[in-house]
Amino acid sequence: MADVANFCNLLTHHSPLTWVLTGDSITHGARHTNGQRSYPELLIEVVRGELRRFRDAFINTAVSGDRISDINSDFTHRVARWQPDIVTLMIGTNDCATNDDFPRVEVDEFANQVDDFVLKSHEVSAVVVLQTPPPVDTANAPERERIAEFAHAIRSIARARKTFLVDHHDAFIRMGGHMFPWALLDDPFHPGALGHAAIAVELARELGIKETPVVSRLRHQLGARGLSCPPLT
């Protein structure tokens, strides 16, 4: 895949990279980690610390409550002005909602907006990493029962546009085995600190980052709660 090959080339060179991480409250990292590190903070530690890419810069422009339309309408400020080498997007948890706080968005409309984001990111020569949102406890958040459809739309865009795909929706379900992975959530649709650890581990695995002390510690924390994740290569 084009983005995968480009990313591998970027990481093999010493030139500093600019990463833009954007999305909604999960990437924003507000509140639900209860003072522990969010997945962007964990990724920064792995890349800038353990991979010794000290001059890489990370900009987190995620905003709690956002939908993909909010990010696209503010793309110049949120993404383009930073001239990023790598852009990550996790979105869909709010887009799928059907309560009074959010107008209904259809899956096709969402997919078109994600596709537009990828095209605009490629126009500024950024490698794109698309992430599906984690699953939702729909028994307690029925307004978000469509989230699996929105995760599937992201998978389809990633295949069509040959971007990275980090499928947290699938990974969370696998970790839970036959049970819904409640241990990874702080409320029905926000990952807690352990959920952010799981997101960071899956990001490292899909980006081809080998086992590091931080990733190993996070995997141990997940395993201690009976949650398994595949080994890193």
C-alpha positions in Angstrom: 0.0 0.0 0.0 1.3 3.5 -0.9 1.0 5.0 2.6 2.5 1.9 4.2 5.5 2.0 1.9 5.9 5.8 2.4 5.7 5.5 6.2 8.4 2.8 6.3 10.6 5.0 4.2 10.0 7.9 6.5 10.9 5.9 9.7 14.2 4.7 8.2 15.5 8.2 7.7 16.8 10.5 10.5 15.0 13.6 9.2 12.5 14.8 11.8 8.8 14.1 11.1 5.7 16.1 11.9 2.8 14.0 13.1 -0.8 15.4 13.3 -3.2 13.4 15.4 -6.8 14.4 15.0 -10.3 13.1 15.9 -12.8 13.4 18.7 -12.6 13.1 22.5 -10.8 9.7 22.4 -7.8 11.3 20.6 -8.3 14.5 22.6 -7.7 12.4 25.6 -9.8 14.6 27.9 -11.3 13.3 31.2 -11.7 9.6 30.6 -8.1 8.5 31.4 -8.5 9.8 34.9 -5.1 11.4 35.0 -3.3 8.5 33.2 -1.8 8.8 29.8 -3.9 8.9 26.7 -2.9 6.9 23.6 -1.3 10.0 21.8 0.9 10.5 24.9 1.9 6.8 24.9 2.6 7.0 21.2 4.8 10.0 21.7 6.8 8.2 24.4 7.4 5.2 22.1 8.4 7.3 19.1 10.3 10.2 20.6 11.7 8.2 23.5 12.2 4.5 22.7 12.7 4.9 19.0 14.9 7.9 19.8 13.3 10.1 17.2 13.8 13.1 19.5 13.2 15.7 16.9 9.8 14.4 15.7 7.0 16.8 16.5 3.5 15.7 17.5 0.5 18.0 17.3 -2.9 16.8 18.7 -5.7 18.7 17.2 -8.6 16.4 18.2 -11.6 18.1 19.8 -14.1 16.4 22.1 -17.5 16.0 20.5 -16.3 16.4 16.9 -17.5 14.7 13.8 -15.7 14.2 10.6 -17.5 17.2 9.1 -16.1 19.5 11.9 -12.5 18.4 11.0 -13.0 18.8 7.3 -14.5 22.3 7.7 -11.4 23.3 9.8 -8.9 21.2 7.8 -6.5 24.1 7.1 -6.1 24.9 10.8 -6.3 21.4 12.1 -4.1 19.6 9.6 -2.7 21.5 6.6 -1.0 24.4 8.3 1.3 22.0 10.2 2.6 20.6 6.9 2.5 17.1 8.4 4.4 14.0 7.2 1.9 11.7 9.0 -1.8 12.3 9.8 -3.8 10.0 12.0 -7.6 10.1 12.2 -9.9 8.3 14.6 -13.5 9.3 14.1 -17.0 7.9 14.1 -18.2 7.7 17.7 -20.1 10.9 17.4 -21.0 10.6 13.8 -23.0 7.4 14.4 -25.0 9.0 17.3 -28.7 9.6 16.8 -29.7 11.5 20.0 -30.9 15.1 20.2 -27.3 16.4 20.6 -26.4 15.3 17.0 -28.3 15.5 13.7 -28.4 12.1 12.1 -25.6 11.3 9.7 -26.0 8.5 7.2 -23.1 6.0 6.7 -22.6 6.9 3.0 -22.3 10.6 3.9 -19.8 9.7 6.6 -17.8 7.6 4.2 -17.6 10.4 1.7 -16.4 12.8 4.3 -13.6 10.4 5.5 -12.7 9.9 1.8 -12.5 13.7 1.4 -10.2 13.9 4.5 -7.9 11.3 3.0 -7.7 13.1 -0.3 -7.0 16.4 1.3 -4.3 14.9 3.5 -2.7 13.3 0.4 -2.7 16.7 -1.3 -0.5 18.0 1.4 1.8 14.9 1.0 0.9 13.3 4.3 0.9 9.6 5.0 -2.6 8.8 6.4 -3.4 6.4 9.2 -7.1 5.7 9.5 -8.4 4.3 12.8 -11.7 2.7 13.5 -13.4 3.8 16.7 -13.6 1.3 19.6 -16.9 -0.5 20.1 -19.7 0.9 22.2 -21.7 -0.7 25.1 -24.9 -0.2 23.1 -27.1 -1.5 25.9 -26.1 1.7 27.8 -25.6 3.9 24.8 -28.3 2.8 22.3 -28.0 6.1 20.4 -24.6 4.8 19.1 -25.7 1.3 18.1 -24.7 2.0 14.4 -21.0 2.3 15.3 -20.0 -1.0 13.6 -21.4 0.3 10.3 -19.2 3.4 10.6 -16.2 1.3 11.5 -16.8 -0.8 8.4 -17.0 2.4 6.3 -13.5 3.4 7.5 -12.2 0.0 6.6 -13.6 0.4 3.1 -12.0 3.8 2.6 -8.7 2.5 3.9 -8.8 -0.3 1.3 -9.9 2.0 -1.5 -7.3 4.7 -0.8 -4.5 2.3 0.2 -4.0 4.0 3.6 -2.9 2.5 6.9 -5.8 0.9 8.8 -5.7 0.4 12.6 -8.9 -1.4 13.4 -9.5 -0.8 17.1 -13.1 -1.8 16.8 -12.1 -5.3 15.8 -9.1 -5.3 18.2 -11.2 -4.5 21.3 -13.7 -7.2 20.4 -10.9 -9.8 20.0 -9.4 -8.8 23.3 -12.7 -9.4 25.1 -13.0 -12.9 23.6 -16.6 -14.1 24.2 -17.3 -11.1 26.5 -17.7 -7.4 25.7 -14.4 -5.7 26.7 -15.9 -3.5 29.5 -12.6 -3.3 31.2 -11.3 -1.1 28.4 -14.0 1.5 28.8 -14.5 4.3 31.3 -18.2 4.8 30.2 -20.3 3.2 27.5 -18.4 4.8 24.7 -15.1 6.3 26.0 -12.0 4.1 26.5 -10.5 4.4 30.0 -6.8 4.3 30.7 -6.6 0.6 29.9 -8.5 1.2 26.7 -5.9 3.8 25.7 -3.2 1.3 26.4 -4.9 -1.1 24.1 -5.1 1.6 21.4 -1.4 2.4 21.7 -0.5 -1.3 21.5 -2.6 -1.8 18.3 -1.1 1.4 16.8 2.4 0.1 17.4 1.6 -3.3 15.9 0.0 -1.9 12.7 2.7 0.7 12.2 5.4 -2.0 12.4 6.9 -0.7 15.6 8.7 -3.6 17.3 8.3 -4.5 21.0 9.6 -1.7 23.2 9.7 -1.5 27.0 6.6 0.7 27.0 4.7 -1.5 24.6 5.7 -4.6 26.6 4.5 -3.0 29.8 1.2 -2.0 28.2 0.7 -5.6 26.9 1.4 -6.9 30.4 -1.2 -4.6 31.9 -3.8 -5.9 29.4 -2.8 -9.5 30.0 -3.2 -9.0 33.7 -6.8 -8.2 33.1 -7.4 -11.2 31.0 -7.2 -9.3 27.7 -5.0 -10.7 25.1 -3.5 -8.9 22.1 -1.4 -10.5 19.2 2.4 -10.3 19.4 4.3 -7.5 17.7 6.5 -8.6 14.8 
